[in-house]
């Protein structure tokens, strides 16, 4: 009997396996596909590898203002540079392969056993593998992740031009025109990549705005940075025919034409076919029910990551894995649900944490805000110029100045936002943030300037 069996080897499962094995628990990690799950193989890492090349390409074509020029007389950088899609995809595959090997090595080095198999709960302490064998465990962590959601749009089923992000990451060549149904993180990041390499991109989003979790004021700023992307919001997709997406905006009927259509309408927790009913675990189509230490309603059974439906982010899954293992080891702590950072890796990046202004208003909290344009940052201006779009927004409670939330639209946003996590979790104030010493010049200084405006 194992001390711990983990169903799923994504960023939640493999982190949990490594931590558990390193702590002395006999650990079995079951993964039917490749180690690393969606994030490593079909999500976070592949998209960032491609975006890195697209950003270099776009910035290189505009680099004459920084003093770069072509040696050939009269030649222009934007005329002589080209984007090699096949090489970009090969780079992506190489990066994914190297990281996958590193993850597998780390998990095994910690002492965990990895089996390429699919598992389903047969009881709270037993897991049936797809070969019919059964393994026993004192504790079980369910980390089966999520899958792309396909809405029931007429004309989508069986349409070879309607693809998910999984298929998009395996294309041999880019389309000339791409329609993206859905303006969430997946849709916006792919829009940023493909528009940067010259693809005509249209986003069709049903909600009033793209990135619906983001502060509305800063979404408006971020939209201006998505150059070459046509954005249709408040647009309900009615049907598809080939690459033609028909949608309505109020009484108006419109069509977006693409050589391919990316269906980026969110993800659904993988709760089916994993034996939750056999173990009596409470769940719904929205995910497995867990408490703040990732315990389910069944003693000894835990759930982490996307399958909980609580936070569909890779770093959330990893944090949940650590917390679940801590609970198993008798060292429980709570998941800081209200202080989980998010990042959109477009060009530029945007990142945030905590409440948006809209959420603060709905909560009834009296708050103050500071919005500082990114160009007041010396580094941002030096690297992007006066015309670049970006800003930081900081929300604090009017009574006492407690930090409620922050959003940053600027280069390096994803690298800067983590510093607010501990401050938000412990109830720090704008004055506390103002008293921190920020290195100069950095984009992160924008948080300091916002705190100074509110302290």
VOKOLNU-577587 format. One line per field, with one value per residue (C-alpha): x, z, y; residue in three letters. Coordinates in nm, 4 decimals, always signed. Layout:
<recs>
px: X,...
pz: Z,...
py: Y,...
rest: ala,...
</recs>
This chain:
<recs>
px: +0.0000,+0.1220,+0.0996,-0.0277,-0.1662,-0.2031,-0.4308,-0.2814,+0.0693,+0.0079,+0.1549,-0.0593,+0.0049,+0.3783,+0.4462,+0.2427,+0.4309,+0.7699,+0.6848,+0.5230,+0.8085,+1.0699,+0.8852,+0.9093,+0.5693,+0.5660,+0.4063,+0.2606,+0.1902,-0.0435,-0.0418,-0.1914,-0.0428,+0.2821,+0.4057,+0.3364,-0.0295,-0.1958,+0.0230,+0.3539,+0.2485,-0.0427,-0.0733,+0.1494,+0.4928,+0.4218,+0.2364,+0.5070,+0.7738,+0.5872,+0.5079,+0.8760,+0.9594,+0.6624,+0.7597,+1.1190,+0.9919,+0.7600,+1.0153,+1.2942,+1.0826,+1.0339,+1.3916,+1.5147,+1.4094,+1.6608,+1.9456,+1.9281,+1.9388,+1.9953,+2.3446,+2.2122,+2.1633,+1.7986,+1.6748,+1.4201,+1.4074,+1.0358,+1.0936,+1.3851,+1.2767,+1.0552,+0.9020,+0.9841,+0.6789,+0.8288,+1.1391,+0.9230,+0.7260,+1.0484,+1.1757,+0.8497,+0.8766,+1.2397,+1.1576,+0.8632,+1.0722,+1.3541,+1.1226,+0.9245,+1.2433,+1.3503,+1.0167,+1.0200,+1.3771,+1.2947,+0.9885,+1.1790,+1.4808,+1.2539,+1.1543,+0.8091,+0.7061,+0.5565,+0.3318,+0.1964,-0.1584,-0.5068,-0.6597,-1.0125,-1.1213,-1.2659,-1.3069,-1.1650,-0.8424,-0.8143,-0.7555,-0.8310,-0.5879,-0.6861,-0.5235,-0.7695,-0.5222,-0.5942,-0.3530,-0.4159,-0.3324,-0.3800,-0.4522,-0.5497,-0.5123,-0.7285,-0.5493,-0.7127,-0.7217,-0.9602,-1.0375,-1.1362,-1.5084,-1.6937,-2.0246,-2.3166,-2.2883,-2.4709,-2.2167,-1.9296,-1.9572,-1.7557,-1.6210,-1.2519,-1.1838,-1.3077,-1.0153,-0.9077,-0.5771,-0.4471,-0.4709,-0.3567,-0.0265,+0.0398,-0.0197,+0.2396,+0.1856,-0.0122,-0.3483,-0.3819,-0.6978,-0.7909,-1.1233,-1.1154,-1.4387,-1.3763,-1.1863,-1.0438,-0.6765,-0.6363,-0.8044,-0.6151,-0.2730,-0.3186,-0.4512,-0.1366,+0.0888,-0.0761,-0.1330,+0.2357,+0.3418,+0.1042,-0.2130,-0.5448,-0.7147,-1.0735,-1.1911,-1.5647,-1.6629,-2.0165,-1.9568,-1.9379,-1.5578,-1.2612,-1.0748,-1.3884,-1.1960,-0.9824,-1.0452,-1.2581,-1.0582,-0.7337,-0.8892,-0.9617,-0.5915,-0.4860,-0.7130,-0.5209,-0.2024,-0.3532,-0.2461,-0.3836,-0.6642,-1.0269,-1.2348,-1.6111,-1.7654,-2.1276,-2.1327,-2.3360,-2.2218,-2.5250,-2.3725,-2.0690,-2.0205,-1.6640,-1.4533,-1.7460,-1.8616,-2.2036,-2.2892,-2.5363,-2.4802,-2.8218,-3.0400,-2.7397,-2.6227,-2.2521,-1.9996,-1.6291,-1.4355,-1.1301,-0.9163,-0.9321,-1.1559,-1.0086,-1.2716,-1.1437,-1.4589,-1.3061,-1.2321,-1.4306,-1.3047,-1.2338,-1.4723,-1.6149,-1.4772,-1.2495,-1.4654,-1.5765,-1.9139,-1.7453,-1.5725,-1.8687,-1.6822,-1.9092,-1.8781,-2.0712,-1.9955,-1.8262,-1.5710,-1.4945,-1.5977,-1.3013,-1.2309,-0.9482,-0.6975,-0.8169,-0.9951,-1.3033,-1.6033,-1.4384,-1.1594,-0.8255,-0.9342,-0.8107,-0.8563,-0.6298,-0.5988,-0.8469,-1.0615,-1.1797,-1.3071,-1.1818,-0.8862,-0.7836,-0.4211,-0.1042,+0.0492,-0.2771,-0.2605,+0.0980,+0.0081,-0.2906,-0.0631,+0.1718,-0.1172,-0.2819,+0.0445,+0.0857,-0.2584,-0.1699,+0.1477,-0.0465,+0.0724,-0.2486,-0.2710,-0.5301,-0.5289,-0.5251,-0.8082,-0.8378,-0.4663,-0.3896,-0.2088,-0.3075,-0.1142,-0.2005,+0.1153,+0.0340,+0.2444,+0.2610,+0.1732,-0.0970,-0.1269,-0.3350,-0.4414,-0.7235,-1.0312,-1.1100,-1.2872,-1.6108,-1.5781,-1.4982,-1.8147,-2.0260,-1.8797,-1.9872,-1.6332,-1.5438,-1.2211,-0.9731,-0.7790,-0.4669,-0.4111,-0.0586,+0.0369,+0.3218,+0.5233,+0.6170,+0.8384,+1.1856,+1.2458,+0.9078,+0.9611,+1.3210,+1.2186,+0.8802,+0.8542,+0.5936,+0.3290,+0.3198,+0.0097,+0.0198,-0.0815,-0.0980,-0.4071,-0.4060,-0.7179,-0.7128,-0.9802,-1.0637,-1.0593,-0.7014,-0.5582,-0.5622,-0.4632,-0.7646,-0.6273,-0.3889,-0.3667,-0.0651,-0.0532,+0.3133,+0.6161,+0.7316,+0.3883,+0.3967,+0.7396,+0.6301,+0.2887,+0.4050,+0.5424,+0.1911,+0.0710,+0.2084,+0.1056,-0.2502,-0.2765,-0.1633,-0.3712,-0.0875,-0.1633,-0.0616,+0.1775,+0.3413,+0.3909,+0.5222,+0.7868,+0.9306,+1.2468,+1.2094,+1.5132,+1.5445,+1.4735,+1.2161,+0.8597,+0.7703,+0.8249,+0.4793,+0.3363,+0.5468,+0.4219,+0.0608,+0.1128,+0.2670,-0.0418,-0.2650,-0.0602
pz: +0.0000,-0.0919,+0.1463,-0.1412,-0.4910,-0.7232,-1.0273,-1.2850,-1.3506,-1.4282,-1.2324,-0.9329,-0.9441,-1.0099,-0.7476,-0.4937,-0.5851,-0.5482,-0.2149,-0.0742,-0.1742,-0.0466,+0.2864,+0.3150,+0.1836,-0.0528,-0.3554,-0.6840,-0.9613,-1.2386,-1.5715,-1.8892,-2.1181,-2.0833,-1.7480,-1.7060,-1.8075,-2.0173,-1.8870,-1.9938,-2.3064,-2.4557,-2.2634,-2.0559,-2.1810,-2.5536,-2.5831,-2.3997,-2.6216,-2.9317,-2.7854,-2.7110,-3.0800,-3.1907,-2.9537,-3.0799,-3.4370,-3.3762,-3.1728,-3.4229,-3.7062,-3.5049,-3.3777,-3.5986,-3.3332,-3.0972,-3.3456,-3.5227,-3.9035,-4.1973,-4.3479,-4.7035,-4.8406,-4.8318,-4.6728,-4.3912,-4.1044,-4.1409,-4.5073,-4.4729,-4.1629,-4.1865,-3.9297,-3.9754,-3.8307,-3.8599,-3.6644,-3.3997,-3.3585,-3.3387,-3.0683,-2.8791,-2.9024,-2.7868,-2.4838,-2.3882,-2.4224,-2.2060,-1.9296,-1.9379,-1.8943,-1.6079,-1.4291,-1.4612,-1.3332,-1.0306,-0.9347,-0.9608,-0.7797,-0.4884,-0.4672,-0.6286,-0.8658,-1.1995,-1.3997,-1.7472,-1.6712,-1.6229,-1.2797,-1.1387,-0.7780,-0.6873,-0.3232,-0.1003,-0.0622,-0.3898,-0.7522,-1.0532,-1.3435,-1.7083,-1.7259,-1.4623,-1.1737,-0.8422,-0.6221,-0.2623,-0.0967,+0.2494,+0.0821,-0.2719,-0.4498,-0.7573,-1.0019,-1.3339,-1.4672,-1.7277,-2.1002,-2.3597,-2.3522,-2.6854,-2.6842,-2.8843,-3.1769,-3.4914,-3.7573,-3.5141,-3.4670,-3.7341,-3.8703,-3.9474,-3.9396,-3.5792,-3.3559,-2.9928,-2.8593,-2.8627,-3.2431,-3.2912,-3.1195,-3.3732,-3.6944,-3.9717,-4.0921,-3.9770,-4.1264,-4.3145,-4.1173,-3.7707,-3.5943,-3.2196,-3.0377,-2.6811,-2.5393,-2.2265,-2.1536,-2.4148,-2.6876,-2.6119,-2.5902,-2.9239,-3.0744,-2.9551,-3.1053,-3.4432,-3.4987,-3.4243,-3.7076,-3.9580,-3.9288,-3.9585,-3.6240,-3.5102,-3.1539,-3.1100,-2.7426,-2.6065,-2.2916,-2.2900,-2.2639,-2.3180,-2.0130,-1.7941,-1.4695,-1.5250,-1.4045,-1.6707,-1.6686,-1.7425,-1.9974,-2.2055,-2.1912,-2.2675,-2.5719,-2.7330,-2.7119,-2.9127,-3.2469,-3.5554,-3.3650,-3.4450,-3.1276,-3.1352,-2.7872,-2.6923,-2.9863,-2.9620,-3.2020,-3.3781,-3.6176,-3.8164,-4.1746,-4.2547,-4.1423,-4.1390,-3.7885,-3.7830,-3.4781,-3.3623,-3.1894,-3.0747,-3.3855,-3.6192,-3.7894,-3.8750,-4.0049,-3.9327,-4.1929,-4.1086,-4.2573,-3.9093,-3.6080,-3.2596,-3.0064,-2.6838,-2.4729,-2.1487,-1.9915,-1.8006,-1.4991,-1.5814,-1.3299,-1.5472,-1.5609,-1.2586,-1.0100,-0.7878,-0.7436,-0.6263,-0.3452,-0.2524,-0.3397,-0.3791,-0.7167,-0.9906,-1.3533,-1.2049,-1.0168,-0.7034,-0.3781,-0.1477,+0.1676,+0.2080,+0.2684,-0.0449,+0.1473,-0.0158,+0.1838,+0.2026,+0.4576,+0.2916,-0.0530,-0.1742,-0.5016,-0.6492,-0.9582,-1.2392,-1.1372,-0.8344,-1.0567,-0.7968,-0.9856,-1.3293,-1.3176,-1.3177,-1.0198,-0.8284,-0.8932,-0.7666,-0.4521,-0.3946,-0.4319,-0.1648,+0.0694,+0.0196,+0.0957,+0.4036,+0.5237,+0.4713,+0.6737,+0.9566,+0.8705,+0.7400,+0.6036,+0.3949,+0.0267,-0.0118,-0.2659,-0.2603,-0.3183,-0.6270,-0.8979,-1.2644,-1.5771,-1.9443,-2.1493,-2.4447,-2.5745,-2.3318,-2.0379,-1.7870,-1.4378,-1.1299,-0.7906,-0.5458,-0.6161,-0.9243,-0.8884,-0.9988,-0.7301,-0.4630,-0.5531,-0.5379,-0.1967,-0.0557,+0.0608,+0.0599,-0.1378,-0.2944,-0.6132,-0.7849,-1.1597,-1.2786,-1.6501,-1.7216,-1.9113,-1.5827,-1.5209,-1.6506,-1.7654,-1.9362,-2.1255,-2.2202,-2.3610,-2.5140,-2.5865,-2.5149,-2.7416,-2.5657,-2.3639,-2.0004,-1.6463,-1.2893,-1.0713,-0.6947,-0.4804,-0.1033,+0.1658,+0.2514,+0.6203,+0.7095,+0.3590,+0.3429,-0.0048,-0.1843,-0.5297,-0.8035,-1.1836,-1.4022,-1.7800,-1.8770,-1.9760,-1.6968,-1.5300,-1.4638,-1.3038,-1.0757,-0.9434,-0.7105,-0.4583,-0.3653,-0.2784,+0.0744,+0.1387,+0.0232,+0.2228,+0.5501,+0.5120,+0.4419,+0.3680,+0.1049,+0.3629,+0.4043,+0.0277,+0.0142,+0.2737,+0.0588,-0.1354,-0.5086,-0.7372,-0.9898,-1.2751,-1.2857,-1.4057,-1.0579,-0.9258,-1.0614,-0.7582,-0.5364,-0.7114,-0.6779,-0.3065,-0.2591,-0.4158,-0.1633,+0.1568
py: +0.0000,+0.3483,+0.6407,+0.8552,+0.7976,+1.0964,+1.0916,+1.3272,+1.4563,+1.8226,+2.1155,+2.0221,+1.6490,+1.6496,+1.9173,+1.7202,+1.4001,+1.5636,+1.7291,+1.4139,+1.1833,+1.4281,+1.4271,+1.0493,+0.9399,+0.6421,+0.8078,+0.6838,+0.9352,+0.8167,+1.0015,+0.8544,+1.1200,+1.3137,+1.4370,+1.8075,+1.8025,+2.0714,+2.3542,+2.2081,+2.0213,+2.2169,+2.5426,+2.7697,+2.6674,+2.6164,+2.9475,+3.1416,+2.9849,+3.1027,+3.4448,+3.5006,+3.4683,+3.6786,+3.9591,+3.9528,+3.9660,+4.2596,+4.4526,+4.3857,+4.5222,+4.8421,+4.8637,+5.1472,+5.3989,+5.2313,+5.2706,+4.9350,+4.9441,+4.7146,+4.7286,+4.7212,+5.0712,+5.1755,+4.8514,+4.8677,+4.6214,+4.5619,+4.4720,+4.2301,+4.0349,+3.7279,+3.4932,+3.1234,+2.9489,+2.6006,+2.7022,+2.8703,+2.5490,+2.3474,+2.5839,+2.5349,+2.1561,+2.1609,+2.3774,+2.1558,+1.8397,+1.9716,+2.0909,+1.7666,+1.5657,+1.7917,+1.7558,+1.3776,+1.3632,+1.5823,+1.3768,+1.0486,+1.1903,+1.2853,+0.9188,+0.9123,+0.6355,+0.7404,+0.5094,+0.5870,+0.4802,+0.6183,+0.5686,+0.5882,+0.5671,+0.2275,+0.3341,+0.6101,+0.4093,+0.2170,+0.3133,+0.0944,+0.1333,+0.1053,-0.2402,-0.3651,-0.3823,-0.2096,-0.0142,+0.0866,+0.4170,+0.5639,+0.8985,+0.9974,+1.3302,+1.3864,+1.6162,+1.5303,+1.8859,+2.0248,+2.0084,+2.2695,+2.3452,+2.3259,+2.5149,+2.3665,+2.6076,+2.4924,+2.3986,+2.3430,+1.9659,+1.7890,+2.1184,+2.0618,+2.4363,+2.4710,+2.3778,+2.4117,+2.5385,+2.1797,+2.1600,+2.5186,+2.4376,+2.1618,+2.3586,+2.3108,+2.6685,+2.9719,+3.0651,+3.3926,+3.4747,+3.3502,+3.3958,+3.3394,+3.2636,+3.3784,+3.6731,+3.5137,+3.4473,+3.1727,+3.3740,+3.6953,+3.5292,+3.3529,+3.6765,+3.8533,+3.5850,+3.5487,+3.9213,+3.9852,+3.7517,+3.9089,+3.6989,+3.8838,+3.8137,+3.8693,+3.8010,+3.7385,+3.7650,+3.7255,+3.9341,+4.3166,+4.3072,+4.0757,+3.9403,+3.9567,+3.8979,+4.2083,+4.5627,+4.7375,+5.0596,+4.8787,+4.6425,+4.9525,+5.0393,+4.6838,+4.6608,+4.9463,+4.7395,+4.4513,+4.5917,+4.4223,+4.2503,+4.3235,+4.2800,+4.2270,+4.2263,+4.1750,+3.9335,+3.6123,+3.3413,+3.1977,+2.9455,+2.8373,+2.7263,+2.6302,+2.9244,+3.1663,+3.2602,+3.4227,+3.6310,+3.8906,+4.2237,+4.3316,+4.3324,+4.3410,+4.0193,+3.9974,+3.7429,+3.6947,+3.4947,+3.2885,+3.0129,+2.8607,+2.9207,+2.8846,+2.7834,+2.9401,+2.9407,+2.8224,+2.4861,+2.2252,+2.0242,+1.6588,+1.5007,+1.2222,+0.8698,+0.8992,+0.7079,+0.9927,+0.8245,+0.5023,+0.6877,+0.9084,+1.2285,+1.5333,+1.7047,+1.8799,+1.9734,+2.2822,+2.0709,+1.8705,+2.0345,+2.1050,+2.3041,+2.5543,+2.2731,+2.0880,+1.8123,+1.6639,+1.5428,+1.1971,+1.1497,+1.0845,+1.2068,+1.5456,+1.7374,+2.0035,+2.2205,+2.2714,+1.9737,+2.1742,+2.4558,+2.7052,+2.8549,+2.7273,+2.8414,+2.6334,+2.8125,+2.7715,+2.3966,+2.3805,+2.5741,+2.3471,+2.0443,+2.1743,+2.2545,+1.9140,+1.7343,+1.9529,+1.8482,+1.4813,+1.5327,+1.6952,+2.0465,+2.2066,+2.5590,+2.7373,+2.8198,+3.2019,+3.2129,+3.5929,+3.6524,+3.4424,+3.6395,+3.6073,+3.7016,+3.7479,+3.7028,+3.9248,+4.2112,+4.3831,+4.1641,+4.2406,+4.0976,+4.1446,+4.0210,+4.0748,+4.2869,+4.4885,+4.8221,+4.6554,+4.3876,+4.6457,+4.8369,+4.5211,+4.4329,+4.7684,+4.8536,+5.2225,+5.2415,+5.4773,+5.4179,+5.5396,+5.4961,+5.5770,+5.5679,+5.3278,+5.5874,+5.7602,+5.4558,+5.5327,+5.1773,+5.1431,+5.4689,+5.3810,+5.0438,+5.1282,+5.4998,+5.7634,+5.6113,+5.2723,+5.1856,+5.0759,+5.1669,+5.0451,+5.0599,+5.0151,+4.9851,+5.0368,+5.0552,+5.4150,+5.3276,+5.2297,+5.1966,+4.8136,+4.6935,+4.5434,+4.4733,+4.5754,+4.5502,+4.6266,+4.6622,+4.6860,+4.4859,+4.2509,+4.2663,+3.8922,+3.9177,+4.2027,+4.1028,+3.8252,+4.0741,+4.1867,+3.8357,+3.8281,+4.1896,+4.1259,+3.8040,+3.9624,+4.2782,+4.5232,+4.8876,+5.1393,+5.2848,+4.9429,+4.9227,+5.2789,+5.1913,+4.9106,+4.9947,+4.9244,+4.8940,+5.1770,+5.1889,+4.9085,+4.8760,+4.7449,+5.0983,+5.1758,+4.9946,+5.2213,+5.5342,+5.4185,+5.3494,+5.6948,+5.8493,+5.6727,+5.6524
rest: unk,unk,unk,unk,unk,unk,unk,unk,unk,unk,unk,unk,unk,unk,unk,unk,unk,unk,unk,unk,unk,unk,unk,unk,unk,unk,unk,unk,unk,unk,unk,unk,unk,unk,unk,unk,unk,unk,unk,unk,unk,unk,unk,unk,unk,unk,unk,unk,unk,unk,unk,unk,unk,unk,unk,unk,unk,unk,unk,unk,unk,unk,unk,unk,unk,unk,unk,unk,unk,unk,unk,unk,unk,unk,unk,unk,unk,unk,unk,unk,unk,unk,unk,unk,unk,unk,unk,unk,unk,unk,unk,unk,unk,unk,unk,unk,unk,unk,unk,unk,unk,unk,unk,unk,unk,unk,unk,unk,unk,unk,unk,unk,unk,unk,unk,unk,unk,unk,unk,unk,unk,unk,unk,unk,unk,unk,unk,unk,unk,unk,unk,unk,unk,unk,unk,unk,unk,unk,unk,unk,unk,unk,unk,unk,unk,unk,unk,unk,unk,unk,unk,unk,unk,unk,unk,unk,unk,unk,unk,unk,unk,unk,unk,unk,unk,unk,unk,unk,unk,unk,unk,unk,unk,unk,unk,unk,unk,unk,unk,unk,unk,unk,unk,unk,unk,unk,unk,unk,unk,unk,unk,unk,unk,unk,unk,unk,unk,unk,unk,unk,unk,unk,unk,unk,unk,unk,unk,unk,unk,unk,unk,unk,unk,unk,unk,unk,unk,unk,unk,unk,unk,unk,unk,unk,unk,unk,unk,unk,unk,unk,unk,unk,unk,unk,unk,unk,unk,unk,unk,unk,unk,unk,unk,unk,unk,unk,unk,unk,unk,unk,unk,unk,unk,unk,unk,unk,unk,unk,unk,unk,unk,unk,unk,unk,unk,unk,unk,unk,unk,unk,unk,unk,unk,unk,unk,unk,unk,unk,unk,unk,unk,unk,unk,unk,unk,unk,unk,unk,unk,unk,unk,unk,unk,unk,unk,unk,unk,unk,unk,unk,unk,unk,unk,unk,unk,unk,unk,unk,unk,unk,unk,unk,unk,unk,unk,unk,unk,unk,unk,unk,unk,unk,unk,unk,unk,unk,unk,unk,unk,unk,unk,unk,unk,unk,unk,unk,unk,unk,unk,unk,unk,unk,unk,unk,unk,unk,unk,unk,unk,unk,unk,unk,unk,unk,unk,unk,unk,unk,unk,unk,unk,unk,unk,unk,unk,unk,unk,unk,unk,unk,unk,unk,unk,unk,unk,unk,unk,unk,unk,unk,unk,unk,unk,unk,unk,unk,unk,unk,unk,unk,unk,unk,unk,unk,unk,unk,unk,unk,unk,unk,unk,unk,unk,unk,unk,unk,unk,unk,unk,unk,unk,unk,unk,unk,unk,unk,unk,unk,unk,unk,unk,unk,unk,unk,unk,unk,unk,unk,unk,unk,unk,unk,unk,unk,unk,unk,unk,unk,unk,unk,unk,unk,unk,unk,unk,unk,unk,unk,unk,unk,unk,unk,unk,unk,unk
</recs>
